[in-house]
Amino acid sequence: MIIASLLTSLTIAREWKMGTMEQLLFHSAAAAEMVLGKMLAYFVGGWADSAIAVLVGVYVFRVPFRGSVPLLVVSTCVS
């Protein structure tokens, strides 16, 4: 979660530095929508990394999965 927030803030800072933030602000999207849109990419990437790690652990290294899959998905989305 910290990495996603950090990368989002770096992306927004880079937009200001390059001068493209003015073009984004010209559109009708709200500031919260822009931040959520930029954060969504890192959220999906983090979720995919977590899913790959669990699948590799279970199917490649034969680590038994004991627990609740919905709880794992929810906790992965939160953290």
N, C-alpha and C positions, 0 to 999 in steps of 0.2 A: 504494500500500500504506500509505503514511503517512497519507493522507487517510482511508482506511477505518478505520485504527486510531484516529485522532483523533476521527472522528465517532462511533465505537463508544464510546469513553471518555466523550465528551460526552453521549451518550445515557444511559449508565449513571449518570453524575453527575447528570443531570437527573431520573432515576428516584429517586435518593436524596433530591434536593432537594424533589421533589413529594410524597414519602412513599409512592410506589407500589412501591418496591423491597421493602418488607415483604410486600406481597401476592404479588410474584413469588417471594420466598424461601419463602413458605408452601407453594407447590406442590412437587411431588416432583422437579422438574428440578434438575440439578446446576448449580453456578456456571459451569462450562465450557460446558455446554449453552446457558445463557442468553447468554453472550458470543458463542458461535458463531452462535446464532440471530440476534442483533442484527447481527453482522458479515456474515452471509450476504446481507442486503439490500444492503449497500454493495458487496459482492463482485459480485453480479449486476449492479448498476447500473454499476460500473466496467467489467465485461466487455462489457456492451451498448454503452457509450460507445466502447470500443475497436473493437468490431465495426462500429459505424456509421462511425467515422473511417476505417477501412480500406475499407469499401464505398464511401464517398463519394470517397475518393482514387482508387480503381480505376475506378469507373463514372462519376462526374461529371467528375473532373479528368483522367481517362484516364492515370493514373500506372501504368506496368506493374508488376505484382506479381512479383517474382523472389525466390524463396526457398521455404522449407518452411512450408506452412500448419499442420501439426501443431506445429512448433517455435514458430510465432507464437502459437498457442493456449496452449501450455504456458508460454511466457514471459509472456504476458498474465496468466495465472492466478497466476504467481509474483509478479509485480511489481504 
